Amino acid sequence: MQSHKMGYAVYSRNHEKRMEVEKNREKDYQQSKHLFAVLDRKMN
C-alpha cells in the first residue's frame, strides 16, 4: 500500500507519520464533503 506516499510498514511503526496521514485523510474528506454540498446546491 502506498497511500499518502508511505508504505504500510512505515505507517504501522511510526505514530507521528500515522497521525499525519489520518489528519490529511480527514482534511480530504471534509473538502470532498464541502465540494459535494456546493455542487448539490447548484444542481437543485
For each residue, the residues with C-beta under 8 A, 3 or more apart:
1: 7 8 11
2: 5 6 7
3: 6 11 21
4: 21 24 25
5: 2
6: 2 3 10 11 17 21
7: 1 2 10 11
8: 1 11 12
9: 12 13
10: 6 7 13 14 17
11: 1 3 6 7 8 14 17 18 21
12: 8 9 18
13: 9 10
14: 10 11 17 18
15: 18 19
16: 19 20
17: 6 10 11 14 20 21
18: 11 12 14 15 21 22
19: 15 16 22 23
20: 16 17 23 24
21: 3 4 6 11 17 18 24 25
22: 18 19 25 26
23: 19 20 26 27
24: 4 20 21 27 28
25: 4 21 22 28 29
26: 22 23 29 30
27: 23 24 30 31
28: 24 25 31 32
29: 25 26 32 33
30: 26 27 33 34
31: 27 28 34 35
32: 28 29 35 36
33: 29 30 36 37
34: 30 31 37 38
35: 31 32 38 39
36: 32 33 39 40
37: 33 34 40 41
38: 34 35 41 42
39: 35 36 42 43
40: 36 37 43 44
41: 37 38 44
42: 38 39
43: 39 40
44: 40 41
